[in-house]
Amino acid sequence: MIDVWSVNDTDNNMPAEILTRLVSQMSAHPWWQARTSLLLKLLGRHGISPGARILEAGCGWGTNLVALERAGYKVTGLDISRGMLEMLDSPNRCLIQADLTQPLPEDFKPYDAVVAMDVIEHIDDDKHAVRTLAKLCRPGGLILVSVPALPELWSEFDEIQGHRRRYLPQTLENAFEGSGLNKLSRFWWGGWMVPILRVQRRLDRARRPEGLTDWELYSYYSRVPGFLGRQLMKLFFFFDHHWAPLGLNPFGTSLLMLAQKPDK
């Protein structure tokens, strides 16, 4: 069942047609699989055990949602896109249609953890978005936010997805100002990808065909690598998941922030 908290236009984000047509492609991509694996490890390391109530804000294709359910969490998926939620809907699944820029209802029950993986970069006022995430979390609960990093990597891929920005450590810190949250850690993820993407961005600008539609461009940038490429990505992410949370990456394609809502 889909509960409706608020409704808003999604035209300023990724077009719904692209979202719905890429479900199988994205679920098979090593990057999305690796990010889900990292999410599960971070929840466990910070005491959010199976059985805890988790809200995934911006559940999108449902990659994290399904993995959290399989791991035994009581997860609720929240998204602005009605079309995506309808694709995920099932009798035993909790889903909410809501816009994080809109007021929250007064009768919701706060969650043990609130997860927003690559969400706040879609919102003009990311500070307001983080404050909303904090309201959705119970006292003592965990907030986990990931964002795309390094403005130098900005491309048409970001534009198609409706990104407002890519982050640096200070701009992510700024987004948490005034939220009342206690920041636990902030680290780079996907450091091994940065040199590759720097070269790829230059080559793409030189070789990419002109006149492609948004759909064609998104497919171009998000294409799933071949078998060998997938195995190498999985291996690199395996090591990255060990050193990234320790703050050993000097840079990365993403930044993650873990914060806790103070006990009252």
MIDRENPA-910726 format. One record per atom (N, C-alpha, C, O): x, y, z; residue number from 1. Coordinates in steps of 0.1 Angstrom, whole numbers. Each point is the difference from the previous one (the first is absolute). Layout:
BEGIN
- X|Y|Z|NUM
...
This chain:
BEGIN
- 8|-12|0|1
- -8|12|0|1
- 9|13|0|1
- 10|0|6|1
- -15|10|-13|2
- 8|12|-1|2
- -8|11|8|2
- -11|4|-3|2
- 18|1|13|3
- -6|11|8|3
- 5|13|-6|3
- 11|1|-4|3
- -20|9|3|4
- 4|12|-6|4
- 1|11|11|4
- -9|3|7|4
- 21|3|-6|5
- 3|11|9|5
- -1|13|-7|5
- -5|10|5|5
- 11|-9|-17|6
- 0|12|-8|6
- 3|-4|-14|6
- 6|-10|-3|6
- -10|19|-7|7
- 1|-2|-14|7
- 7|12|-6|7
- -4|11|3|7
- 13|-13|-12|8
- 7|11|-7|8
- 4|-4|-13|8
- 1|-12|-3|8
- 2|21|-6|9
- 5|-2|-13|9
- 14|-6|0|9
- 8|5|7|9
- -6|-15|-15|10
- 13|-6|-1|10
- 8|4|-12|10
- 11|-6|-3|10
- -16|16|-5|11
- 7|3|-12|11
- 14|6|2|11
- 8|-1|-9|11
- -5|6|21|12
- 14|5|2|12
- 10|-10|4|12
- 11|2|2|12
- -16|-15|-1|13
- 9|-11|3|13
- 0|-9|-13|13
- -3|4|-11|13
- 8|-16|13|14
- 1|-9|-11|14
- -14|-3|-6|14
- -8|-4|8|14
- 6|4|-21|15
- -13|-3|-5|15
- -5|-13|4|15
- 8|-10|0|15
- -21|8|3|16
- -5|-12|4|16
- 2|-11|-10|16
- 1|-12|4|16
- -2|15|-17|17
- 2|-10|-10|17
- 14|-7|1|17
- 1|-12|-2|17
- 9|20|4|18
- 13|-5|2|18
- 1|-9|12|18
- 6|-11|0|18
- -12|16|11|19
- 1|-8|13|19
- -6|-14|-2|19
- 6|-10|3|19
- -18|10|-9|20
- -7|-13|-1|20
- 6|-10|-10|20
- -1|-12|2|20
- 7|18|-12|21
- 6|-9|-11|21
- 14|-6|4|21
- 5|-9|-7|21
- 1|14|18|22
- 13|-4|3|22
- 1|-9|13|22
- 11|-3|5|22
- -22|-2|-1|23
- 0|-8|13|23
- 9|-12|-1|23
- 9|-1|9|23
- -10|-7|-19|24
- 8|-13|-1|24
- 14|4|-2|24
- 9|-7|5|24
- -6|17|-13|25
- 14|4|-4|25
- 7|5|13|25
- 11|-4|2|25
- -18|12|6|26
- 7|5|12|26
- 2|-10|11|26
- 10|0|7|26
- -20|-9|-6|27
- 1|-10|11|27
- 12|-10|-3|27
- 5|-6|9|27
- -1|5|-22|28
- 11|-8|-4|28
- 14|7|0|28
- 10|-6|-1|28
- -10|19|3|29
- 12|8|-1|29
- 8|-2|13|29
- -5|2|11|29
- 18|-5|-12|30
- 9|-2|12|30
- 0|12|9|30
- 2|-1|12|30
- -3|13|-17|31
- 0|12|8|31
- -11|0|10|31
- 1|3|12|31
- -13|-5|-17|32
- -12|0|9|32
- 1|-12|10|32
- -4|2|11|32
- 8|-13|-16|33
- 2|-12|9|33
- 10|3|11|33
- -2|-4|12|33
- 13|10|-16|34
- 10|4|10|34
- -5|10|11|34
- 3|-1|11|34
- -11|11|-16|35
- -5|10|9|35
- -10|-7|10|35
- 0|4|12|35
- -8|-13|-17|36
- -9|-7|9|36
- 8|-8|11|36
- -4|-1|11|36
- 14|-6|-16|37
- 9|-8|9|37
- 6|9|11|37
- 0|-4|12|37
- 5|16|-16|38
- 5|9|9|38
- -10|5|10|38
- 3|1|12|38
- -15|2|-16|39
- -11|4|9|39
- -2|-10|11|39
- -2|3|11|39
- 0|-16|-15|40
- -2|-11|10|40
- 11|-1|10|40
- -2|-2|12|40
- 15|4|-17|41
- 11|-1|10|41
- 0|11|9|41
- 3|-1|12|41
- -6|13|-17|42
- 0|12|9|42
- -11|-1|11|42
- 2|4|11|42
- -14|-8|-15|43
- -11|-2|9|43
- 4|-9|11|43
- -2|2|12|43
- 8|-14|-15|44
- 4|-9|10|44
- 11|5|9|44
- 0|-3|12|44
- 10|10|-18|45
- 11|5|9|45
- -5|11|9|45
- 6|2|11|45
- -17|4|-14|46
- -5|11|9|46
- -12|-4|8|46
- -8|8|5|46
- 6|-21|-3|47
- -9|-6|9|47
- -15|0|-5|47
- -9|-2|8|47
- 7|4|-21|48
- -14|-1|-5|48
- -1|-15|-5|48
- 4|-3|-12|48
- -10|-5|20|49
- -1|-14|-3|49
- -13|-4|-7|49
- -9|8|1|49
- 9|-20|-8|50
- -12|-4|-6|50
- -12|0|10|50
- 2|-3|12|50
- -13|7|-17|51
- -12|3|9|51
- -2|14|3|51
- -11|4|4|51
- 21|4|-6|52
- -1|15|2|52
- -9|6|-11|52
- -1|-5|-11|52
- -6|16|14|53
- -8|7|-9|53
- 8|10|-8|53
- 7|9|6|53
- -6|-11|-19|54
- 8|9|-9|54
- -9|7|-10|54
- -8|-6|-6|54
- 11|19|4|55
- -6|7|-11|55
- 10|3|-11|55
- 11|6|3|55
- -13|-11|-15|56
- 9|4|-11|56
- -7|11|-8|56
- -10|-2|-7|56
- 15|14|9|57
- -5|12|-7|57
- 6|0|-14|57
- 13|0|-2|57
- -21|0|-8|58
- 5|-1|-14|58
- 3|-14|-4|58
- 11|-3|-4|58
- -21|-6|6|59
- 3|-14|-2|59
- 2|-4|-15|59
- 5|-11|-3|59
- -10|20|-6|60
- 3|-2|-14|60
- -3|-14|-6|60
- -12|-4|1|60
- 22|-2|-6|61
- -2|-13|-7|61
- -3|-12|10|61
- -4|-11|-4|61
- 7|14|17|62
- -3|-10|10|62
- 12|-10|3|62
- -2|-10|7|62
- 14|14|-12|63
- 11|-9|2|63
- 3|-2|15|63
- 2|-11|5|63
- -1|23|2|64
- 3|-1|14|64
- -12|-5|8|64
- 1|-8|9|64
- -13|12|-13|65
- -13|-5|6|65
- 0|-15|1|65
- -3|-6|11|65
- 4|0|-22|66
- 0|-15|-1|66
- 10|-6|9|66
- -2|-10|7|66
- 15|15|-8|67
- 11|-6|8|67
- -3|2|15|67
- 3|-9|8|67
- -8|20|-4|68
- -3|2|14|68
- -11|-9|5|68
- 0|-6|11|68
- -10|4|-19|69
- -11|-10|3|69
- 6|-14|2|69
- -3|-7|9|69
- 11|3|-19|70
- 6|-13|1|70
- 9|-2|12|70
- 1|-11|6|70
- 5|22|-1|71
- 9|-1|11|71
- -8|0|13|71
- 6|-2|11|71
- -19|4|-11|72
- -8|-1|12|72
- -4|13|6|72
- -6|0|11|72
- 8|11|-18|73
- -4|13|5|73
- -14|3|-3|73
- -6|-5|-10|73
- -1|13|19|74
- -13|5|-3|74
- 1|13|-7|74
- 0|11|6|74
- 0|-12|-19|75
- 4|12|-8|75
- -13|6|-7|75
- -9|-7|-5|75
- 9|20|4|76
- -10|8|-7|76
- 7|8|-11|76
- 10|6|3|76
- -15|-7|-15|77
- 6|8|-11|77
- -8|12|-2|77
- -12|0|-2|77
- 19|11|1|78
- -6|13|-3|78
- 6|6|-13|78
- 12|-1|-2|78
- -21|6|-7|79
- 5|6|-12|79
- -10|10|-5|79
- -12|0|3|79
- 17|10|-11|80
- -9|10|-6|80
- -7|-6|-12|80
- -11|6|-4|80
- 16|-16|-3|81
- -5|-5|-12|81
- -11|-11|2|81
- 3|-11|5|81
- -15|15|-8|82
- -11|-10|1|82
- 2|-12|-9|82
- -2|-11|4|82
- 8|13|-16|83
- 2|-11|-9|83
- 10|-10|5|83
- -3|-12|-1|83
- 14|16|7|84
- 9|-9|6|84
- -6|-8|12|84
- 2|-12|1|84
- -10|19|7|85
- -6|-6|12|85
- -10|-11|-5|85
- -1|-11|6|85
- -6|14|-17|86
- -10|-10|-5|86
- 7|-12|-5|86
- -5|-11|1|86
- 17|12|-7|87
- 8|-11|-4|87
- 5|-9|12|87
- 1|-12|-1|87
- 1|19|12|88
- 5|-7|12|88
- -11|-6|9|88
- 2|-8|9|88
- -15|13|-11|89
- -11|-3|9|89
- -3|-15|0|89
- 0|-7|-10|89
- -2|2|23|90
- -5|-13|2|90
- -7|0|13|90
- 1|9|8|90
- -9|-20|-5|91
- -9|0|12|91
- 7|2|13|91
- -5|6|9|91
- 17|-11|-8|92
- 7|0|13|92
- 11|11|1|92
- 8|-1|9|92
- -8|10|-18|93
- 11|10|-1|93
- -6|14|4|93
- -11|4|-4|93
- 19|3|12|94
- -4|13|5|94
- 6|11|-9|94
- 13|1|-1|94
- -21|7|-6|95
- 6|10|-9|95
- -8|13|2|95
- -11|1|4|95
- 19|10|-5|96
- -6|14|2|96
- 4|8|-12|96
- 12|1|-4|96
- -22|6|-2|97
- 3|11|-10|97
- 1|13|8|97
- -10|4|6|97
- 21|2|-7|98
- 3|13|7|98
- 11|8|-7|98
- 9|-6|-6|98
- -10|19|8|99
- 10|9|-4|99
- 7|6|12|99
- -7|5|9|99
- 20|-7|-8|100
- 7|4|12|100
- 0|15|2|100
- 4|5|11|100
- -8|3|-21|101
- -1|14|1|101
- -13|5|7|101
- -2|11|3|101
- -7|-21|-2|102
- -14|3|5|102
- -1|-3|15|102
- 8|-8|5|102
- -17|14|2|103
- -2|-3|14|103
- -4|-15|3|103
- -6|-6|-9|103
- 11|1|20|104
- -3|-14|3|104
- -13|-1|8|104
- -5|9|6|104
- -2|-21|-7|105
- -12|-2|8|105
- 3|0|15|105
- 12|-2|3|105
- -21|4|5|106
- 2|1|14|106
- 0|-13|7|106
- 4|-2|12|106
- -10|-9|-18|107
- -2|-12|7|107
- 9|-12|-4|107
- -3|-11|3|107
- 15|14|-10|108
- 9|-11|-3|108
- 8|-4|12|108
- 2|8|9|108
- 2|-20|-9|109
- 9|-6|10|109
- 14|1|-4|109
- 4|-6|-11|109
- 5|13|18|110
- 14|1|-4|110
- 7|-13|-2|110
- -4|-10|7|110
- 14|10|-15|111
- 7|-13|-3|111
- 14|-1|7|111
- 5|10|5|111
- -1|-23|-4|112
- 13|-3|7|112
- 12|6|-8|112
- 10|4|5|112
- -12|-5|-18|113
- 10|5|-10|113
- -7|6|-12|113
- -10|-5|-4|113
- 16|16|-1|114
- -5|6|-12|114
- 12|0|-10|114
- 11|5|2|114
- -14|-10|-14|115
- 11|-2|-10|115
- -4|9|-12|115
- -12|-1|-5|115
- 21|9|0|116
- -2|8|-13|116
- 12|-2|-8|116
- 10|8|1|116
- -10|-17|-10|117
- 11|-3|-9|117
- -2|7|-13|117
- -8|-3|-8|117
- 17|14|6|118
- -1|8|-12|118
- -14|6|-2|118
- -6|-3|-10|118
- 2|11|19|119
- -13|6|1|119
- 1|16|1|119
- -6|7|-9|119
- 14|-2|18|120
- -1|14|3|120
- 6|8|-11|120
- -2|12|0|120
- 10|-18|-8|121
- 6|8|-11|121
- -11|4|-11|121
- 3|8|-9|121
- -14|-15|10|122
- -11|3|-9|122
- -9|12|5|122
- -9|5|-7|122
- 12|0|19|123
- -8|10|7|123
- 7|13|1|123
- 12|0|4|123
- -19|11|-8|124
- 7|13|0|124
- 5|4|14|124
- 11|4|2|124
- -20|-6|8|125
- 4|3|14|125
- 3|-13|7|125
- -8|-6|7|125
- 21|2|-8|126
- 4|-12|6|126
- 0|0|15|126
- -1|-10|7|126
- 3|22|-1|127
- 0|2|14|127
- -14|-4|6|127
- -2|-7|10|127
- -9|12|-17|128
- -13|-3|4|128
- -3|-15|-1|128
- -7|-6|8|128
- 12|0|-19|129
- -1|-14|-2|129
- 6|-8|12|129
- -6|-10|5|129
- 18|14|-1|130
- 6|-7|11|130
- -8|2|13|130
- -1|-10|8|130
- -4|22|-6|131
- -8|2|12|131
- -13|-9|0|131
- -4|-4|11|131
- -1|2|-23|132
- -12|-8|-1|132
- 4|-15|3|132
- -8|-7|7|132
- 19|3|-12|133
- 5|-14|3|133
- 1|-2|16|133
- -3|-10|5|133
- 9|21|1|134
- 1|-1|15|134
- -13|-1|7|134
- -1|-7|10|134
- -9|14|-15|135
- -13|-1|6|135
- -6|-14|-1|135
- -8|-5|9|135
- 11|-2|-20|136
- -5|-14|-2|136
- 7|-10|9|136
- -5|-11|0|136
- 16|14|6|137
- 8|-9|8|137
- -4|1|15|137
- -2|11|5|137
- 2|-22|2|138
- -2|1|14|138
- 12|5|8|138
- 11|-1|-6|138
- -13|6|18|139
- 12|4|8|139
- 9|-12|2|139
- -4|-11|4|139
- 17|13|-6|140
- 10|-11|1|140
- 1|-8|-13|140
- 9|-9|-1|140
- -17|12|-9|141
- 1|-7|-13|141
- 11|5|-9|141
- 6|10|3|141
- -5|-18|-14|142
- 11|3|-9|142
- -5|6|-13|142
- -10|-4|-5|142
- 18|13|0|143
- -3|6|-14|143
- 12|-3|-9|143
- 12|2|4|143
- -15|-7|-15|144
- 11|-4|-10|144
- -3|7|-13|144
- -10|-3|-6|144
- 19|12|1|145
- -2|7|-12|145
- 12|-2|-9|145
- 11|1|4|145
- -14|-4|-17|146
- 11|0|-10|146
- -3|10|-11|146
- -12|2|-3|146
- 22|4|-3|147
- -1|9|-10|147
- 11|-2|-11|147
- 11|-5|4|147
- -14|9|-16|148
- 11|0|-10|148
- 10|11|3|148
- -3|11|4|148
- 16|-15|-6|149
- 11|9|4|149
- 8|5|-12|149
- -1|-5|-11|149
- 9|15|14|150
- 9|7|-10|150
- -7|7|-11|150
- -3|-6|-10|150
- 2|19|11|151
- -6|8|-11|151
- 7|-2|-13|151
- -6|2|-11|151
- 19|-5|11|152
- 7|-2|-13|152
- -5|-12|-8|152
- 2|0|-12|152
- -9|-9|19|153
- -6|-11|-7|153
- -14|3|-6|153
- -6|-9|-6|153
- 1|21|8|154
- -13|3|-6|154
- -1|-2|-15|154
- 9|3|-7|154
- -20|-9|3|155
- -2|-4|-14|155
- -15|1|-3|155
- -9|3|9|155
- 5|-6|-21|156
- -14|-1|-5|156
- -7|-11|8|156
- -12|1|2|156
- 19|-11|3|157
- -6|-10|8|157
- -6|6|13|157
- -11|-4|4|157
- 18|14|2|158
- -6|7|12|158
- -12|8|-5|158
- -10|0|8|158
- 11|7|-19|159
- -11|8|-4|159
- -13|-8|-3|159
- -11|4|4|159
- 13|-16|-10|160
- -12|-8|-3|160
- -6|-5|13|160
- -13|-1|0|160
- 21|-2|10|161
- -5|-5|12|161
- -7|11|9|161
- -6|-3|10|161
- 8|15|-14|162
- -6|11|7|162
- 8|5|12|162
- -5|5|10|162
- 18|-8|-10|163
- 9|5|10|163
- 1|15|0|163
- 1|6|-10|163
- -1|0|22|164
- 3|14|2|164
- 15|2|2|164
- 5|11|-4|164
- 2|-20|9|165
- 14|2|3|165
- 7|-14|3|165
- -7|-10|2|165
- 20|10|-3|166
- 9|-10|5|166
- 7|6|12|166
- 3|12|0|166
- 1|-20|10|167
- 4|5|13|167
- 15|-1|2|167
- 7|-9|-6|167
- -2|18|14|168
- 13|-1|7|168
- -3|-2|15|168
- -11|2|4|168
- 21|-6|4|169
- -2|-2|14|169
- -7|12|7|169
- -9|-2|8|169
- 13|14|-11|170
- -5|12|7|170
- -15|2|-4|170
- -8|4|8|170
- 5|-6|-21|171
- -14|2|-4|171
- -10|-10|6|171
- -11|3|3|171
- 16|-15|-1|172
- -8|-10|7|172
- -1|4|15|172
- -11|-2|6|172
- 21|6|0|173
- 0|5|14|173
- -11|12|1|173
- -8|0|9|173
- 9|9|-19|174
- -10|11|0|174
- -14|-5|0|174
- -9|7|6|174
- 6|-17|-13|175
- -14|-5|-1|175
- -5|-5|13|175
- -12|0|2|175
- 21|-4|7|176
- -4|-5|13|176
- -1|11|11|176
- -4|-3|11|176
- 8|15|-15|177
- -1|11|10|177
- -14|3|4|177
- -9|1|-9|177
- 7|1|22|178
- -14|3|5|178
- -9|-12|0|178
- -12|2|4|178
- 17|-14|-6|179
- -9|-12|0|179
- -1|-5|14|179
- -10|-8|3|179
- 19|12|6|180
- 0|-6|14|180
- 5|-14|1|180
- 0|-6|11|180
- 6|1|-22|181
- 5|-13|0|181
- 15|0|5|181
- 7|9|-3|181
- -3|-20|10|182
- 14|-2|3|182
- 7|-8|-11|182
- -4|-11|-2|182
- 14|17|-4|183
- 6|-6|-11|183
- 10|-11|5|183
- 8|3|9|183
- -9|-15|-14|184
- 8|-11|5|184
- 12|-2|-9|184
- 12|-1|5|184
- -14|1|-18|185
- 11|-2|-9|185
- -4|5|-14|185
- -11|1|-4|185
- 22|3|-4|186
- -2|4|-14|186
- 12|-6|-7|186
- 11|2|3|186
- -14|-8|-14|187
- 11|-6|-8|187
- -3|-1|-15|187
- -12|0|-4|187
- 23|-1|-4|188
- -1|-2|-14|188
- -3|-14|-3|188
- 5|-9|7|188
- -12|6|-18|189
- -2|-14|-4|189
- 2|0|-16|189
- -3|9|-7|189
- 8|-20|3|190
- 3|-2|-15|190
- 12|7|-4|190
- 0|5|-12|190
- 10|-4|20|191
- 13|7|-4|191
- 6|-6|-12|191
- 6|8|-8|191
- -6|-21|6|192
- 7|-6|-11|192
- -6|4|-13|192
- 6|-1|-11|192
- -19|6|11|193
- -7|3|-12|193
- 4|14|-6|193
- -2|3|-12|193
- 7|6|21|194
- 3|14|-4|194
- 9|1|-12|194
- -4|7|-9|194
- 16|-13|9|195
- 9|2|-12|195
- -7|-6|-12|195
- 2|6|-11|195
- -10|-17|12|196
- -6|-5|-12|196
- -11|9|-5|196
- -1|2|-12|196
- -6|4|21|197
- -11|9|-5|197
- 6|13|-5|197
- -6|6|-9|197
- 17|-1|14|198
- 6|12|-6|198
- 4|-2|-14|198
- -3|8|-9|198
- 8|-20|6|199
- 4|-3|-14|199
- -13|-2|-8|199
- -1|4|-12|199
- -8|-12|17|200
- -13|-3|-7|200
- -7|13|-4|200
- -6|1|-11|200
- 5|9|21|201
- -7|12|-3|201
- 6|7|-12|201
- -7|6|-8|201
- 21|-5|8|202
- 6|6|-11|202
- -3|-7|-14|202
- -2|7|-10|202
- 3|-20|10|203
- -2|-8|-12|203
- -15|2|-4|203
- -3|1|-12|203
- -6|-2|21|204
- -14|2|-3|204
- -3|13|-7|204
- -8|1|-9|204
- 14|10|15|205
- -3|13|-6|205
- 6|0|-15|205
- -6|7|-8|205
- 16|-14|6|206
- 6|0|-14|206
- -7|-9|-10|206
- 0|2|-12|206
- -5|-14|18|207
- -5|-10|-9|207
- -15|-2|0|207
- -5|-6|-10|207
- -2|11|20|208
- -14|-3|1|208
- -8|6|-11|208
- 3|11|-4|208
- -12|-19|-2|209
- -8|5|-11|209
- -9|12|4|209
- -4|0|12|209
- 2|9|-21|210
- -8|12|4|210
- -15|-3|-3|210
- -3|-9|-8|210
- -5|17|14|211
- -15|-1|-3|211
- -7|-12|6|211
- -11|-3|-4|211
- 17|-3|15|212
- -7|-11|6|212
- -11|5|10|212
- 1|11|5|212
- -11|-19|-4|213
- -11|4|10|213
- 5|-3|14|213
- 10|-6|2|213
- -18|11|8|214
- 4|-3|14|214
- 1|-15|2|214
- 9|-4|7|214
- -19|-3|-12|215
- 0|-15|2|215
- 13|-6|-6|215
- 6|-8|7|215
- -2|12|-19|216
- 12|-5|-6|216
- 12|3|7|216
- 9|-8|2|216
- -8|21|3|217
- 11|4|8|217
- 2|-7|13|217
- 11|-5|3|217
- -23|3|4|218
- 1|-7|12|218
- 4|-15|-2|218
- 8|-5|8|218
- -13|-1|-18|219
- 4|-14|-3|219
- 15|0|-4|219
- 7|-10|4|219
- -2|20|-11|220
- 14|1|-4|220
- 9|0|13|220
- 10|-7|0|220
- -14|15|9|221
- 9|2|12|221
- -2|-11|10|221
- 10|-3|8|221
- -22|-3|-7|222
- -2|-10|10|222
- 1|-15|-5|222
- -4|-9|7|222
- 10|7|-19|223
- 1|-13|-5|223
- 7|-9|9|223
- 10|3|7|223
- -15|-16|-6|224
- 6|-10|9|224
- 12|-6|-7|224
- 0|-3|-12|224
- 12|3|19|225
- 12|-6|-6|225
- -1|-15|-3|225
- -10|-6|5|225
- 19|1|-13|226
- 0|-14|-3|226
- 4|-9|12|226
- 2|6|11|226
- -1|-19|-13|227
- 2|-9|11|227
- 13|4|8|227
- 0|1|12|227
- 11|0|-20|228
- 13|3|7|228
- -1|14|7|228
- 6|1|11|228
- -12|9|-17|229
- -1|13|6|229
- -8|-1|13|229
- 4|6|10|229
- -15|-14|-10|230
- -8|-2|12|230
- 8|-6|11|230
- 0|4|12|230
- 8|-14|-15|231
- 8|-7|10|231
- 11|9|6|231
- 2|0|12|231
- 4|8|-21|232
- 10|9|5|232
- -6|11|9|232
- 6|3|11|232
- -18|2|-15|233
- -6|10|9|233
- -4|-6|13|233
- 2|7|11|233
- -7|-19|-10|234
- -3|-6|12|234
- 12|-2|9|234
- 0|2|12|234
- 11|-6|-18|235
- 13|-1|8|235
- 4|13|5|235
- 4|1|12|235
- -3|10|-20|236
- 4|13|5|236
- -9|5|11|236
- 4|6|10|236
- -18|-8|-12|237
- -9|4|11|237
- 2|-8|13|237
- -2|6|11|237
- 5|-18|-13|238
- 3|-9|12|238
- 10|7|9|238
- -1|1|12|238
- 13|3|-18|239
- 10|6|8|239
- -4|14|4|239
- 3|4|11|239
- -10|3|-19|240
- -4|14|3|240
- -9|0|13|240
- 0|9|8|240
- -9|-19|-7|241
- -9|-1|12|241
- 8|-2|13|241
- -5|3|11|241
- 17|-8|-12|242
- 8|-1|12|242
- 7|13|4|242
- 0|3|12|242
- 6|4|-22|243
- 8|12|4|243
- -8|13|0|243
- 3|9|6|243
- -14|-9|-14|244
- -8|13|-1|244
- -6|4|13|244
- 2|12|4|244
- -9|-20|4|245
- -5|4|13|245
- 10|4|10|245
- -3|7|10|245
- 16|-11|-12|246
- 11|4|9|246
- 6|14|-4|246
- 9|5|6|246
- -15|1|-17|247
- 5|13|-4|247
- 13|-1|-8|247
- 7|10|-1|247
- -4|-22|-5|248
- 13|-1|-7|248
- 0|4|-14|248
- 10|1|-7|248
- -22|1|1|249
- -1|5|-14|249
- 3|16|0|249
- -7|7|7|249
- 16|-3|-15|250
- 3|15|-1|250
- -10|7|-8|250
- -1|12|0|250
- -7|-19|-8|251
- -11|5|-8|251
- -9|-11|-4|251
- 3|-12|3|251
- -14|15|-10|252
- -9|-10|-5|252
- -11|5|-8|252
- -1|13|-2|252
- -7|-21|-4|253
- -11|4|-9|253
- -12|3|9|253
- -9|7|-5|253
- 9|-11|17|254
- -11|3|9|254
- 6|4|14|254
- 11|-3|4|254
- -19|10|3|255
- 2|3|14|255
- -11|-5|9|255
- -12|1|-4|255
- 15|-7|15|256
- -10|-5|9|256
- 1|7|14|256
- 11|3|5|256
- -22|0|1|257
- -1|6|13|257
- -9|-9|9|257
- -11|-3|-4|257
- 17|0|16|258
- -8|-7|10|258
- -2|9|11|258
- 10|6|5|258
- -22|-5|0|259
- -3|9|11|259
- -11|-6|9|259
- -7|-10|-4|259
- 7|15|16|260
- -10|-6|10|260
- -8|11|6|260
- 4|11|2|260
- -17|-14|-1|261
- -9|10|7|261
- 2|-1|15|261
- -1|-11|5|261
- 3|22|1|262
- 3|0|15|262
- -12|-6|8|262
- -12|2|-4|262
- 15|-9|14|263
- -11|-4|9|263
- -6|12|8|263
- 7|9|3|263
- -20|-10|-1|264
- -6|11|7|264
- -2|-4|15|264
- -5|8|8|264
